[in-house]
Amino acid sequence: MQLTERHREYWRKNLRLTGILLFIWFFVTYVIGFFAKGLSAITILGFPFPFWVGAQGALIVYLIIIWVYARYMNKLDQEYGVAEGEE
């Protein structure tokens, strides 16, 4: 199957979004945890910041990442005519 320029553009946009969201996931999961000791002076609702991120913040960020990806991809699919249910 030959990929047209339109297919390549669709995948470029898809991969760029995936890369950005994976960077955010990596930052929240590993980078904040790596600097947890230095960030423990910051408190949110009485809890140290690293504890809050690990217990609540990371889960919220993961849900936002999923929501952003689904919403953006639905728009992208409609823009390029590959949305489900379109014939």
C-alpha positions in Angstrom: 0.0 0.0 0.0 1.4 3.4 -1.0 1.1 6.1 1.6 -0.1 9.4 0.2 1.1 12.7 1.6 -2.2 13.0 3.4 -1.5 9.7 5.2 2.0 10.9 6.2 0.6 14.2 7.5 -2.0 12.3 9.6 0.7 10.0 11.1 3.1 13.0 11.7 0.4 14.7 13.7 -0.5 11.5 15.6 3.2 10.8 16.4 3.8 14.4 17.5 0.8 14.2 19.9 1.9 10.8 21.2 5.4 12.1 21.8 4.2 15.1 23.7 1.9 13.1 25.9 4.6 10.5 26.5 7.0 13.2 27.6 4.3 14.5 30.1 3.8 11.0 31.4 7.5 10.4 31.8 8.0 13.7 33.6 5.1 13.1 36.0 6.1 9.5 36.6 9.9 9.6 36.9 11.2 13.2 37.0 9.1 14.4 39.8 9.8 11.2 41.8 13.5 11.6 41.2 13.4 15.1 42.7 11.0 14.1 45.5 13.4 14.8 48.3 14.1 18.3 47.2 10.4 19.0 46.5 9.2 17.7 49.9 9.3 21.3 51.3 6.3 22.2 49.1 3.0 21.1 50.7 -0.5 20.8 49.2 -3.4 20.4 51.6 -0.9 19.6 54.3 0.8 16.8 52.4 4.3 16.9 51.0 4.2 17.6 47.2 5.9 14.3 46.2 3.3 12.3 48.2 0.5 14.3 46.7 1.8 13.8 43.2 2.3 10.1 43.8 -1.1 9.5 45.4 -3.4 11.9 43.5 -1.7 14.2 41.1 -0.2 11.5 38.8 -3.6 9.7 38.5 -5.3 13.0 37.5 -2.6 13.7 35.0 -2.9 10.2 33.5 -6.7 10.7 33.1 -6.1 14.1 31.5 -3.6 12.5 29.1 -6.1 9.9 28.0 -8.9 12.5 27.6 -6.7 14.8 25.5 -5.5 11.9 23.3 -9.0 10.6 22.7 -10.4 14.1 22.0 -7.6 15.1 19.7 -7.6 11.9 17.7 -11.4 12.0 17.2 -10.9 15.5 15.7 -8.0 14.3 13.6 -9.9 11.3 12.4 -12.8 13.4 11.3 -10.5 15.9 9.6 -8.8 13.2 7.6 -12.0 11.2 6.9 -11.0 8.0 8.9 -13.4 8.3 11.8 -15.3 5.3 12.8 -18.7 5.0 11.2 -17.7 7.1 8.2 -18.0 5.3 4.9 
